[in-house]
């Protein structure tokens, strides 16, 4: 047993040592550049999948392994670690830093919820829309962390209003004149996460903290059928309150991921795909901010709505009568949750000067992205005909990003005496604030992926993989896409999304070329499905943030996430076989892709 305990403690160390040693016969026996590159790829992939080393540390392995094997020189490898992707990311993080610093994200989220309404079902949809919108421009993790405290406060208020209304109805039906006693006796108590003494209700409301644990379940399911009516009613209310918490928590986690699908900058996987695609196929200029938004926005909206329906049905049931009622007076429950949202919004005060400037720059950055080269008309990049191909989305992002370091955060203010008060010059964001938001691990991780991709090209490992994948051309195209989507979706549940897409892009690109299919036909659905990490708390940082609030169990996430995964893959398959086809003319093998004469045409 001691040996097993030691192995368990040092499992990561053993994995780090044994993985290179066990794979060492590959380059020693075969002694080709392809084998040496494959050895490097396998070692890095295993470290990424198991996270034996930090992701960024594993991404640095090609920087010294490729020169040692004679695949690429140190200068050549180093240049692969910093690409156009990183410049785009810097501009986006400047915007995200300013949004978080000046609380613009909170104002947007609360305003959207106020517009949607406070019926629990519509309120959930409001949170999903607001969180998805934020994750289009911020990281999924940041979007979930921003919206979740608001959701927690609103959910607490809904539970209190539900309890008051239920107990009032019960007291009226029983002729009781002391609803407070009934409430204290029948409403479930909540425990603090620190294990402190349970807090009693005061004036018919639960006095709970910002983070609460879910209501305790019954010890034995067999006893539920023998409960007296009062106890059965109490348990029914407990389950209902717990379901509200679960729905609202999961809606934040899933919408933060779904919203990131819609823009190239919304999630790191989209950025990695874009840089890989543009590097491998430099003659294709079809992937930009506008084209990606057009193809992905119907997918994201469809998945978001179906996910909302799925979560409502799974945890609360689908009450069409109450959900779609129009023109009726708000209930006490809805008034209570509406009051919480309005109070939170009032705390923000009137929109400030820094918020206004940030909003203007945000809109300007978005317009520059959309109008650079929209495709159906000439964009502003045509103003520079000689250097049109030099300008990318990162150019616009950097121009706006630099303005955040230049524009002052405060202006002159006039005192009661009519004199101007001069503030010290402080820009909208500082370099320290930018550094705190910059995901340096992703920067190095993506750089390592680009280095691996370049190594596969130089060593001709990609050509070897393409020749071996040619027999797959006999399978129907839809089946190839479905298999790749399912594999990527499964792997991303246990590995990080950036690591997964970095591993599979160099494999799927040669596959498409080998079977003589437009690479976008396989790469687009695989990229979208890489973000479908919905099953486990560890699969996605947004999942982990929501799970930490204590309202969910692992099985809750597995049950809900499995349905969302199925919905996501089904919608992506529908999209890639229908409306995405004419956008990129997918059924035609493009001139910008390499032509492999021995490739078999895939059966459609």
CORHU-V892403 format. One record per residue. N is the residue number from 1. PHI is phi in degrees with one decimal (999 if undefined). PSI is psi in degrees with one decimal (NA if undefined). Layout:
BEGIN
N:PHI:PSI + N:PHI:PSI
END
This chain:
BEGIN
1:999:-34.5 + 2:-64.9:-37.8 + 3:-63.5:-42.0 + 4:-63.8:-39.4 + 5:-65.8:-39.2 + 6:-64.6:-43.0 + 7:-62.1:-37.2 + 8:-67.2:-39.7 + 9:-68.2:-40.8 + 10:-102.6:24.3 + 11:-62.3:-37.4 + 12:-68.1:-42.0 + 13:-62.7:-43.3 + 14:-63.8:-38.5 + 15:-64.6:-40.8 + 16:-64.3:-38.2 + 17:-80.5:-44.2 + 18:-76.8:-32.0 + 19:-58.7:-52.0 + 20:-64.3:-35.0 + 21:-69.2:-43.6 + 22:-68.8:-29.5 + 23:-89.4:-5.6 + 24:-59.9:-33.7 + 25:-57.9:-24.4 + 26:-58.5:-54.4 + 27:-77.0:-26.0 + 28:-74.3:-34.3 + 29:-88.3:-47.1 + 30:-77.3:-39.5 + 31:55.4:47.5 + 32:-126.6:161.4 + 33:-64.5:-34.2 + 34:-62.7:-43.3 + 35:-66.7:-39.3 + 36:-67.4:-38.7 + 37:-68.5:-39.3 + 38:-63.6:-38.0 + 39:-59.6:-47.3 + 40:-61.6:-43.4 + 41:-62.9:-44.0 + 42:-64.3:-44.1 + 43:-61.7:-47.8 + 44:-65.4:-41.6 + 45:-63.3:-42.2 + 46:-64.6:-41.9 + 47:-65.1:-35.6 + 48:-69.2:-43.9 + 49:-68.4:-38.2 + 50:-90.6:-16.3 + 51:53.5:39.1 + 52:-62.6:-38.6 + 53:-112.0:157.2 + 54:-55.2:145.5 + 55:-55.1:-42.4 + 56:-67.3:-35.9 + 57:-66.2:-43.8 + 58:-62.3:-33.5 + 59:-67.6:-16.9 + 60:-84.7:-9.8 + 61:-59.9:-42.5 + 62:-61.2:-22.2 + 63:-64.4:-27.5 + 64:-114.1:-20.5 + 65:-76.2:-39.4 + 66:-63.8:-45.3 + 67:-62.6:-37.5 + 68:-65.1:-35.8 + 69:-84.6:-5.8 + 70:75.3:22.5 + 71:-82.5:-47.0 + 72:-141.7:149.6 + 73:-75.7:161.5 + 74:-59.8:-41.9 + 75:-65.4:-38.6 + 76:-66.9:-40.2 + 77:-67.8:-42.7 + 78:-61.0:-36.3 + 79:-67.0:-22.0 + 80:-76.6:-16.7 + 81:-81.7:-7.9 + 82:-136.0:114.3 + 83:-126.2:-176.2 + 84:-58.9:-30.5 + 85:-54.1:-42.3 + 86:-67.8:-35.4 + 87:-66.7:-40.8 + 88:-62.5:-42.1 + 89:-63.7:-38.8 + 90:-61.5:-45.4 + 91:-63.0:-40.4 + 92:-67.8:-39.7 + 93:-67.1:-32.5 + 94:-59.0:-46.0 + 95:-63.2:-46.5 + 96:-62.5:-38.1 + 97:-62.6:-44.1 + 98:-67.5:-40.0 + 99:-61.0:-44.2 + 100:-70.4:-39.8 + 101:-63.6:-40.8 + 102:-101.2:12.9 + 103:62.7:25.5 + 104:-66.5:-32.5 + 105:-61.7:-39.6 + 106:-68.3:-39.5 + 107:-63.7:-43.0 + 108:-63.5:-45.9 + 109:-62.6:-47.1 + 110:-66.6:-38.0 + 111:-65.6:-39.4 + 112:-65.1:-40.7 + 113:-64.7:-39.3 + 114:-65.2:-33.5 + 115:-73.0:-35.8 + 116:-72.9:-41.2 + 117:122.0:174.7 + 118:-118.3:6.2 + 119:-59.5:133.3 + 120:-48.7:-41.3 + 121:-68.0:-47.5 + 122:-70.5:-30.9 + 123:-62.9:-41.5 + 124:-61.1:-43.6 + 125:-63.7:-37.2 + 126:-61.8:-43.1 + 127:-65.3:-38.4 + 128:-64.7:-43.3 + 129:-65.2:-45.4 + 130:-65.3:-42.7 + 131:-67.4:-40.1 + 132:-63.9:-40.0 + 133:-64.0:-42.7 + 134:-64.1:-39.6 + 135:-71.8:-11.6 + 136:-66.3:-28.3 + 137:-117.8:-21.9 + 138:-111.8:172.1 + 139:-69.3:154.3 + 140:-59.1:-38.4 + 141:-63.1:-46.6 + 142:-63.7:-42.0 + 143:-61.3:-44.8 + 144:-65.4:-41.9 + 145:-66.2:-30.2 + 146:-76.6:-42.9 + 147:-83.4:-29.9 + 148:-60.3:-41.3 + 149:-60.8:-35.7 + 150:-67.2:-43.9 + 151:-61.2:-41.3 + 152:-60.8:-45.7 + 153:-64.8:-42.2 + 154:-67.1:-42.0 + 155:-62.7:-40.7 + 156:-59.3:-42.9 + 157:-68.7:-37.0 + 158:-62.4:-42.7 + 159:-61.2:-43.4 + 160:-64.1:-43.5 + 161:-66.0:-39.8 + 162:-60.3:-44.2 + 163:-63.6:-44.3 + 164:-62.7:-44.7 + 165:-66.6:-42.4 + 166:-64.3:-43.4 + 167:-71.5:-31.6 + 168:-65.2:-43.0 + 169:-63.5:-40.7 + 170:-66.9:-41.9 + 171:-67.4:-36.1 + 172:-67.2:-40.0 + 173:-71.0:-29.0 + 174:-94.3:-3.8 + 175:74.7:20.3 + 176:-75.2:145.5 + 177:-113.9:6.4 + 178:-131.7:76.3 + 179:-62.2:-25.2 + 180:-64.3:-38.6 + 181:-66.9:-42.1 + 182:-60.8:-39.1 + 183:-66.8:-43.0 + 184:-67.3:-27.1 + 185:-86.1:-35.1 + 186:-104.6:-25.4 + 187:-80.9:137.7 + 188:-65.8:143.2 + 189:-90.4:153.9 + 190:-114.8:146.2 + 191:-102.6:146.0 + 192:-72.6:152.4 + 193:-65.3:-21.2 + 194:-83.3:2.1 + 195:79.3:23.0 + 196:-76.7:174.7 + 197:-62.1:141.7 + 198:-60.5:142.7 + 199:-97.2:132.3 + 200:-82.8:159.1 + 201:-77.0:145.3 + 202:-121.5:126.2 + 203:56.1:38.8 + 204:80.2:11.9 + 205:-127.9:150.4 + 206:-77.8:131.1 + 207:-95.0:87.1 + 208:-113.8:159.4 + 209:-83.2:-172.8 + 210:-73.9:-23.4 + 211:-126.5:121.7 + 212:-125.9:159.0 + 213:-93.5:154.4 + 214:-67.1:159.0 + 215:-64.2:137.7 + 216:-65.2:140.3 + 217:-85.1:165.1 + 218:-68.8:145.1 + 219:-66.9:-39.5 + 220:-130.2:128.8 + 221:-68.1:-25.1 + 222:-67.3:-23.3 + 223:-81.1:-12.0 + 224:-65.4:-34.5 + 225:-72.7:-20.3 + 226:-98.3:8.8 + 227:-71.7:146.7 + 228:-67.3:161.5 + 229:-55.7:-42.5 + 230:-63.7:-43.0 + 231:-68.5:-37.6 + 232:-64.4:-39.0 + 233:-64.9:-40.4 + 234:-63.0:-43.9 + 235:-66.9:-36.4 + 236:-61.2:-41.1 + 237:-67.5:-38.2 + 238:-58.4:-46.7 + 239:-62.6:-37.8 + 240:-65.8:-45.3 + 241:-64.1:-42.6 + 242:-62.5:-37.9 + 243:-63.7:-37.3 + 244:-62.4:-45.3 + 245:-60.2:-44.5 + 246:-63.6:-44.6 + 247:-62.1:-45.7 + 248:-68.5:-34.7 + 249:-69.1:-48.1 + 250:-66.7:-31.9 + 251:-64.2:-33.1 + 252:-71.0:-46.7 + 253:-60.8:-46.5 + 254:-75.9:-39.5 + 255:-68.5:-30.5 + 256:-62.2:-36.2 + 257:-77.7:-43.5 + 258:-64.1:-40.5 + 259:-62.9:-32.1 + 260:-66.5:-16.0 + 261:-69.0:-24.6 + 262:-78.5:-23.1 + 263:-127.0:155.2 + 264:-61.9:-35.0 + 265:-88.6:-1.1 + 266:-70.9:-28.7 + 267:-149.8:154.0 + 268:-64.6:-30.3 + 269:-64.7:-38.5 + 270:-64.4:-40.7 + 271:-65.7:-41.6 + 272:-64.2:-43.6 + 273:-59.7:-46.6 + 274:-60.4:-45.0 + 275:-68.1:-40.6 + 276:-62.8:-44.9 + 277:-64.8:-46.4 + 278:-67.6:-29.9 + 279:-75.5:-39.7 + 280:-77.5:-34.0 + 281:-124.4:72.8 + 282:-65.7:-20.8 + 283:-80.8:-7.1 + 284:-98.6:123.2 + 285:-113.4:27.5 + 286:-85.8:-18.0 + 287:-98.5:109.9 + 288:-143.5:-175.8 + 289:-60.2:-43.7 + 290:-68.3:-47.0 + 291:-65.4:-37.9 + 292:-66.5:-39.3 + 293:-63.7:-41.7 + 294:-63.8:-40.9 + 295:-77.6:-28.3 + 296:-98.0:-23.6 + 297:-64.2:-39.6 + 298:-65.3:-34.5 + 299:-64.1:-49.0 + 300:-64.3:-43.0 + 301:-63.7:-42.9 + 302:-64.0:-47.0 + 303:-63.1:-39.3 + 304:-62.9:-46.5 + 305:-67.2:-43.3 + 306:-66.4:-34.6 + 307:-66.2:-40.0 + 308:-60.9:-46.0 + 309:-63.0:-42.3 + 310:-63.2:-45.2 + 311:-67.2:-40.2 + 312:-61.8:-46.4 + 313:-66.7:-37.9 + 314:-70.6:-39.4 + 315:-110.4:-26.6 + 316:-122.9:-12.2 + 317:80.7:157.0 + 318:-104.8:98.9 + 319:-94.9:90.2 + 320:-62.9:-34.5 + 321:-61.9:-47.1 + 322:-80.7:-28.9 + 323:-73.0:-39.2 + 324:-108.3:23.2 + 325:-72.3:145.3 + 326:-129.2:139.5 + 327:73.1:8.7 + 328:-92.0:156.7 + 329:-69.0:143.9 + 330:-67.4:143.1 + 331:-80.4:173.1 + 332:-62.6:-35.1 + 333:-63.1:-47.1 + 334:-67.6:-37.0 + 335:-63.6:-39.6 + 336:-65.4:-47.3 + 337:-68.3:-33.7 + 338:-63.9:-38.3 + 339:-63.9:-39.3 + 340:-63.3:-46.1 + 341:-62.7:-43.5 + 342:-67.0:-37.9 + 343:-65.3:-40.7 + 344:-63.3:-37.4 + 345:-70.4:-37.4 + 346:-64.6:-32.0 + 347:-62.3:-26.5 + 348:-72.7:-21.4 + 349:72.0:-173.4 + 350:-66.1:155.2 + 351:-62.8:132.2 + 352:-90.5:169.6 + 353:-61.3:-46.5 + 354:-62.1:-36.6 + 355:-63.5:-42.2 + 356:-62.2:-46.0 + 357:-63.6:-42.9 + 358:-61.4:-41.8 + 359:-64.4:-41.8 + 360:-63.7:-44.5 + 361:-66.3:-35.8 + 362:-62.3:-47.3 + 363:-63.7:-40.1 + 364:-64.8:-42.1 + 365:-62.9:-42.5 + 366:-63.7:-43.4 + 367:-63.5:-40.3 + 368:-63.7:-37.8 + 369:-65.3:-46.7 + 370:-69.0:-34.3 + 371:-98.4:1.5 + 372:-60.8:-52.2 + 373:-153.4:73.6 + 374:-65.0:-20.6 + 375:100.4:-53.4 + 376:-80.2:-18.0 + 377:-138.8:167.5 + 378:-74.6:132.4 + 379:-94.1:-177.0 + 380:-70.3:-16.9 + 381:-67.5:-19.9 + 382:-70.8:-11.4 + 383:-68.8:-15.0 + 384:-121.0:71.5 + 385:-61.0:-34.9 + 386:-72.7:-25.2 + 387:-124.0:28.2 + 388:-59.8:-41.5 + 389:-73.3:-12.5 + 390:-75.1:-25.4 + 391:-91.2:128.9 + 392:-128.2:-177.7 + 393:-62.9:-28.3 + 394:-67.0:-28.1 + 395:-61.5:-49.5 + 396:-64.7:-40.5 + 397:-63.3:-40.3 + 398:-70.4:-39.0 + 399:-59.7:-47.5 + 400:-71.6:-38.6 + 401:-60.0:-39.0 + 402:-66.4:-29.3 + 403:-64.0:-28.2 + 404:-65.6:-25.4 + 405:-88.4:-7.5 + 406:-107.2:-45.8 + 407:-68.5:129.6 + 408:-68.6:148.1 + 409:-83.6:-18.9 + 410:-130.6:150.1 + 411:-116.5:176.9 + 412:-64.9:140.8 + 413:-124.3:144.1 + 414:-97.4:129.4 + 415:-84.0:-179.5 + 416:-65.3:-27.0 + 417:-83.0:-0.5 + 418:86.8:6.4 + 419:-92.7:152.1 + 420:-88.6:132.9 + 421:-95.5:124.4 + 422:-96.8:124.3 + 423:-93.9:157.2 + 424:-67.7:148.2 + 425:-71.6:113.0 + 426:-130.5:124.1 + 427:-72.3:173.0 + 428:-57.7:-40.9 + 429:-135.2:154.6 + 430:-108.3:168.6 + 431:-66.0:-35.8 + 432:-64.4:-40.6 + 433:-65.9:-38.4 + 434:-64.0:-43.9 + 435:-60.9:-37.6 + 436:-66.8:-24.0 + 437:-98.5:-15.5 + 438:-73.6:122.5 + 439:-81.1:81.1 + 440:-63.0:-31.3 + 441:-61.4:-42.0 + 442:-65.8:-37.0 + 443:-59.4:-48.9 + 444:-71.0:-39.6 + 445:-59.7:-46.8 + 446:-65.4:-38.9 + 447:-60.4:-40.7 + 448:-63.5:-37.2 + 449:-64.9:-40.6 + 450:-64.8:-38.4 + 451:-63.8:-41.4 + 452:-62.7:-42.4 + 453:-62.8:-43.0 + 454:-64.6:-38.6 + 455:-63.9:-38.5 + 456:-64.1:-34.2 + 457:-72.9:-46.8 + 458:-65.1:-41.8 + 459:-79.4:-6.1 + 460:65.8:23.7 + 461:-66.5:-34.5 + 462:-62.1:-41.2 + 463:-64.8:-39.7 + 464:-64.0:-43.0 + 465:-62.6:-41.2 + 466:-61.9:-40.4 + 467:-66.6:-33.5 + 468:-77.4:-23.6 + 469:-90.5:-3.8 + 470:-56.0:-39.7 + 471:-58.5:-20.4 + 472:-66.0:-13.0 + 473:-63.0:-16.1 + 474:-78.0:-15.2 + 475:-81.7:152.6 + 476:-61.1:145.9 + 477:-61.1:-42.7 + 478:-62.2:-32.1 + 479:-71.7:-38.9 + 480:-61.8:-44.9 + 481:-64.1:-43.7 + 482:-62.6:-43.2 + 483:-62.0:-45.0 + 484:-63.9:-38.4 + 485:-65.4:-44.1 + 486:-66.4:-39.9 + 487:-64.0:-46.9 + 488:-63.9:-42.1 + 489:-63.2:-37.1 + 490:-70.6:-44.0 + 491:-67.4:-37.5 + 492:-69.0:-13.7 + 493:-72.7:-25.8 + 494:-112.8:-10.6 + 495:-124.0:161.6 + 496:-68.3:150.5 + 497:-59.8:-47.2 + 498:-61.6:-39.8 + 499:-65.0:-40.5 + 500:-62.9:-49.5 + 501:-67.0:-33.3 + 502:-66.9:-34.5 + 503:-72.9:-41.9 + 504:-86.4:-26.1 + 505:-59.6:-44.9 + 506:-67.2:-15.0 + 507:-89.8:-43.3 + 508:-74.2:-30.9 + 509:-63.2:-50.5 + 510:-62.6:-31.1 + 511:-60.6:-47.6 + 512:-62.8:-40.9 + 513:-67.3:-36.9 + 514:-67.6:-36.7 + 515:-95.1:8.8 + 516:59.5:51.2 + 517:-123.9:144.4 + 518:-51.4:121.0 + 519:-54.9:-30.5 + 520:-63.9:-25.6 + 521:-61.1:-32.3 + 522:-103.6:-35.8 + 523:-72.0:-39.0 + 524:-63.2:-53.3 + 525:-63.4:-36.4 + 526:-64.2:-40.3 + 527:-63.9:-44.4 + 528:-64.4:-42.2 + 529:-70.8:-19.4 + 530:-63.3:-26.0 + 531:-82.5:-6.2 + 532:-83.7:61.9 + 533:-102.1:79.4 + 534:-109.1:-11.0 + 535:-79.6:-42.5 + 536:-120.3:154.2 + 537:-62.7:-32.9 + 538:-82.5:-7.2 + 539:-74.5:-20.5 + 540:-154.9:134.2 + 541:-57.4:-36.1 + 542:-62.8:-39.6 + 543:-61.5:-42.4 + 544:-64.8:-40.0 + 545:-62.3:-46.5 + 546:-67.1:-40.5 + 547:-64.4:-30.3 + 548:-66.6:-16.3 + 549:-75.7:-10.8 + 550:85.5:9.8 + 551:-93.1:-10.4 + 552:-118.8:152.7 + 553:-108.7:168.3 + 554:-59.1:-42.5 + 555:-65.8:-32.0 + 556:-59.9:-45.7 + 557:-69.7:-37.8 + 558:-65.5:-45.7 + 559:-60.7:-50.7 + 560:-69.2:-42.9 + 561:-66.5:-33.4 + 562:-63.0:-41.9 + 563:-64.8:-40.7 + 564:-66.1:-38.8 + 565:-60.5:-45.3 + 566:-63.1:-44.1 + 567:-59.9:-46.3 + 568:-61.6:-48.4 + 569:-63.5:-41.0 + 570:-63.2:-43.5 + 571:-67.3:-40.6 + 572:-63.2:-42.2 + 573:-62.5:-41.5 + 574:-62.4:-42.3 + 575:-66.5:-45.5 + 576:-71.1:-19.5 + 577:-97.5:-3.6 + 578:-126.7:-92.2 + 579:-75.9:-18.1 + 580:-78.1:-24.4 + 581:-57.1:-52.4 + 582:-70.2:-22.5 + 583:-62.8:-41.4 + 584:-117.4:7.6 + 585:52.1:58.6 + 586:-69.3:-24.8 + 587:-79.0:-2.3 + 588:-107.2:128.3 + 589:-72.0:121.3 + 590:-76.5:157.6 + 591:-74.0:-23.1 + 592:-79.1:-9.6 + 593:-94.1:146.2 + 594:-63.2:141.2 + 595:-98.0:113.0 + 596:-100.5:110.7 + 597:-61.5:-32.7 + 598:-81.8:-1.1 + 599:-71.4:146.1 + 600:-93.8:142.9 + 601:-78.0:130.9 + 602:-71.4:138.1 + 603:-70.5:125.8 + 604:-91.5:NA
END
